[in-house]
């Protein structure tokens, strides 16, 4: 049996070394090579540039072929923007009226990250708009999922990001009320290629999911793996055919167990944070039909994460406790056994980590909502040096790393640090 992440390639362009989708070139928030700055400041220390944004969005930027793409509201409309790695705006493209975020502090109408194959950029907004444009900013197509397939009933702001497969883009809509589905759209035209229902019976709100699917090669089949409604499910990426499902995530059918943090693929395993930050599961993806009993290798109750997606690399998972009494704790676990390798702690605070951390080389980057960004060295034995940096604005979007630079999206500014 063969497991592992699929290295995306489009028209001969290999996307490794760039950050062309939400969790980076390896799909798990980590890059083996690279050096992150340990110290920087709002006053300019190790700041390459700082660019003011035209509107507040919480989506993580992406970088493809030396261009930064992000979404934001501009004068009340959904918009895609492009910046060079010098911080200068290259273009902006506006669409219809935005649907504002539910809360000014945390949410926005532009939470989902864009995705790109180097030629086309696709963005998804709370309004239901899916929009594709060229890398130069020319409109290609757009459609509204809510107008075409049904209303959005999520309690909070949309969070899932689109995923590319060959010449298609795949989106997940997972909610307790209303229709839940996966849909594949042609990357050039926006025409529907396939659409499959994703319906599981859940308790109140537990069917709401803000997670982003994975594209993995499992047993030789390119598979879209989605997490929500108390289930992990694998669908054939070409056709949408359901291949396998696993429950075991909410055995007591508890209410309000919506899922925010995405599962992580590493070392041939899926690690699944769930239960509002109280449970962690290790699942072997693949098989046929219901694989709950055969493919769950471990599940444990432990303080972990509710909103911040963990980082995976080299058979290990790094979990940041994002809220609660143990917030700031970092646990490193073996993905195949769930065994704790080590535990560490970032400085205490009452503030929450909504950003998903990244691991570049031997350094973790962990932004916090109150404007502090923690840089922490990791070793085989635990956390090493930890530096606390204050940039003076809220961070909800996740950090990214490309071309030797750390890029952060704050409430008002886009930062480049080195």
ABEGO torsion letter per residue (X at the ends): XBBEBBBBBBGGBBABGBBABAAEAAGAGBBABEBBBABBBAAGBGBABBBBBABBBABBBBBBGGBBBBBBBBGGBBBBBBBBAAGBBABBBBBBBBBBBABAAABBABABBBBBAGABBBBBBAAGBBBBBBAAGBBABBBBAAAAAEBBABABBBABBBBBBEABBBBBBBBABEBBBBBBBBAAAGBBABBBBBBBBBBBGAABBABBBBBBBBGGBBBBBBBEGGBBBBBBAAAGBBABBBBGABAAGBBGABBABBBBBBGGBBBBBBGGGABBBBBBBEEBEBAAAAABABBBBBBBBAABBBBBBGGBBBBBBABEAABGBBBBBBAAAGBBABBBBBBBBABBBABBBBBBEABBBBBBAAGBBBBBBBBAAEBBBBBBBBAGBBBABBBBBBGGBBBBBBAABBBBBX
